[in-house]
Structures are given as C-alpha cells and as structure tokens.
Amino acid sequence: MPNEANLALLTGRCISIMHGYIGKHDIKGLGVSFPAWSDKSIGNVIAFVHSNADVLKGLQRQTYFQDMKDCGFFKVTNVESVPESCGEVRFKRNQAIAKLFVGEARRRLRRLEQRALARGETFNPLKKSEAKEVDVFHRIAISSLSSQQDYLLHIQKNMPEKQTEPVFNRYGFATNQKFNGTVPDLSNLLDSV
C-alpha cells in the first residue's frame, strides 16, 4: 500500500474483504500478518497466511484487490510458501483497549442504563479513575455490512514462546481469550516484496 495512505482505512478495507471471503466459503485458519509493523505504524504491508495456497489465491482474486492493483494503489505478490527460517508472531485484537476511550465508555454506560431501566432499577454507576498502562497498539477502521456500523479494531503485536495452531477470529486475529493463533513473522522478507 502507498506509504502516504490512510493505512488504518485501507487495512480495514482489506480485512473486510477477507472477512467476507472466509465467511462466504466457511474458511478456517486464515491469519493476518503485518510485516512492516512498528511502534509508530501498522505498516503499509499486509500478508494473509493459510496452509492452503488455493485459499490464498481465491482471496487474491477478489475484485477489490484486483482493482486496487490495476489502479496502482496496491502491489499484490504471488502466493508463496513461508520459509522454514521464519519465527512466529501473534497479532491480537484486544477489545479491552476500546473500553479505555471516552466514546466507548459512554456507549457502554448508555447500554447499561437502558438495561437497568428495563429491569425497573435505578441506574447509579460507580466511577473508576484508575490509570491503565497499555502496550503499543494500532487501530484498523472496519465497516460492518450486517450492522451498518463503523468501528475500530485495536490490534497489538506480541512474540509468542512457540507456534500455536492457526485458530483466529473472523478477522484473522488472535484475541485475549478464545483465539490464540500465530502467524509467520515475515518482517525479514520485506526487501523481497
């Protein structure tokens, strides 16, 4: 992707296309990697990883990717095997980060208030003023076709002790609890892209 682009938006669009593709074809185990990730940026490279090359070739043929390639906005590489020498990395969607922002806190409070009122209870929330420290994260802007809502995925990178099974959520990421998949660390291959 171009360096000067809105990477959160373009990355989100790519993830949305992948999300629709895996949903339509009931694909499991498709993960997302960001080889150009840094503390300052999610990077301008996104890689999709799956054990079946045909799955990736099908994703690659999606109209959005082809249109962006034809317009010169994206460079789409051939599907290749991951070198044995690659380590593993985990890109995790951390929904707890969203709870730290004022807008999300207001939305959650409104929902809790509606539930309390529906039960006939008085709504009197407790105020918490604890400071929380959060490791580096980047945001990806997503639009949901089903709910017609826009929202942000908060993504963090961590280095796992070992490779784990490719179990990811429907956006290709690990999560705090249920999904713990790892993807190859492709950062050392950037020069060949």
N, C-alpha and C positions, 0 to 999 in steps of 0.2 A: 504494500500500500504506500502511497506517497507520504513522505515524512511530514509535510505541512498540512495533512488532512486532519479532520476531527477523528482521531483514532478510536475514541470511545463509541462514536456513532457508527463508523464503518465496521469496527469489530463486532458491534452489536448486530448489525445487519447480517454479517457473515454467520454469526451464531444463530440468528433467527432462521436463516436459510437451512443450516444444518439441523436445527431443531425440527423444522417442518419435514425435512427429508427423512430423518430417523423415525419420526412419528408415523409418517405415511408408509414406510417399509418395515416398521417394527424392528429396528436395528438396535442391538445392544452393544456396549463396549466401544463406542466411538468417543474418543477423548480429544481434548483441545490442548495445544501447547503454544506458548508464546516465546519463541527463541530469542527475540530481541528485548525481552523484559528487562527493565532496570528499575531502580528505586524512583526514578522520575517519570517513567512512561511504561505503558503496557507494550510498547514497541510497534513497529509497522509490519511485523510478520506474524502470521497466524498459521499454525500447522494442525491438520486433522490427522489423527492416528487411529488405525484399526488393523486388526490382524488379517483382514481380507482385502486385498488390493481392489477387487471388483466393487466393494462398498465405497471405497475412496474414489474410484473412477466415476461411479454414479454420482457421487456428491460433486465432483469436479465438473460434471456436465450440466449442473443446474444452471438455468438461464441467467441468473444474477451474476454468477462468476464469469460466465462467458461474455456477457455484456460489458462488465467492468474490465475484462481483459481486452476486448475489442476496442473499447474507448481509450485504452492506455492507462487506466487508473490502477489496475492490478497486474501483477506478474503471477501467472499460475504455472507452477512447475509440474513436471511429470510425477506420477506416483512412484515412489522408490522405497526399497527396504531400508530399515533403520540399521546403521552399522552396529555391530556387536559391542563396540567400544563405548557406546553412549550410556551414560548414567541415567538415573531416573529422577523425576521431579514431580511435584504434585501442585496442580492449580486448583484451588479450593474456593467455592462460593461460600462466603461467610455472611449469612443473613443477620447475624448479631450486630454487624457493623452498622447496618441501616438503622437499627434501634437507637443509635447514638446521635442521630441527626434530629433537629427540631421538627421538621416536617413529618417525619415518620413517627415521632413521639406524639405529635398532635393527632395524626390519623389513628394511632393505636388507642389514644385516650378517648377519641370520639366513639370508636367501636366499643370500648369497654363501657362508656357511659350509656350507649344505646342498649347494650345487654343488661346493665343494671336496671335501667328504667323499665325495660320489658319484663323484668322479674319483679318490678314494684319496689326496688331498693333505692336508697339514696346513694348517689354517686359522690364519693369523697376520696379521691386518690391520694396516696401518700407521695410526698415529694422526695426524690432522691437527688442528692447533689454530689455523688461520688465521681471523682475524676477517673476515667479509664484510659489506659495506655493501649494503643492498637498498633500492631506491626504494619508495615507498608502494605497498602492495597491500591488497586486501581478499579475504576468504575467502567462498566460496559452498559451502554444505553440499549434497552430492549423494548420492543413494542409487541404486545400480545395480541394476536389476531382473535383469539377466542373471547378475551375480556375487553378488548379495545382499550387497554390501559398501557401507559408507558411507565417503565420503572427501571431501576438500576441494579445490576448485578455487581456486588462488591467481591473482587477476586484477590486472593492472596496466593503467594508462591511459597512453598516450603520444600525442604530437601528431606525426603524420607530416608529411613535407615536401609530400606530394601524395596525392591519392586513388589507391587501388590497387583492383584487381579484387576483387569480393566473394568471396574464397576464404577459407572459415572451416572450423574443425573441426566435429565433430558437435554441439558445444555452442554454436556461433555465435560463436566467438572466434578471433582470430589466435593464433599460437603463436610460439615463439622461432625456429623454422626453416621448417617446411613451409608454414604458412598465414600470409598477410600482409595479409589484407583489412582495409579501413577501413569505418567506418560514419559517417553524418552526426552532427555534433556538435549535438545537439538541446537543449543546456543553455539556450540563449537563448529557447527556446519554452516553458519551464516555466510561465510565467504564464498561457499559454493552455490548459494541460492542466486 
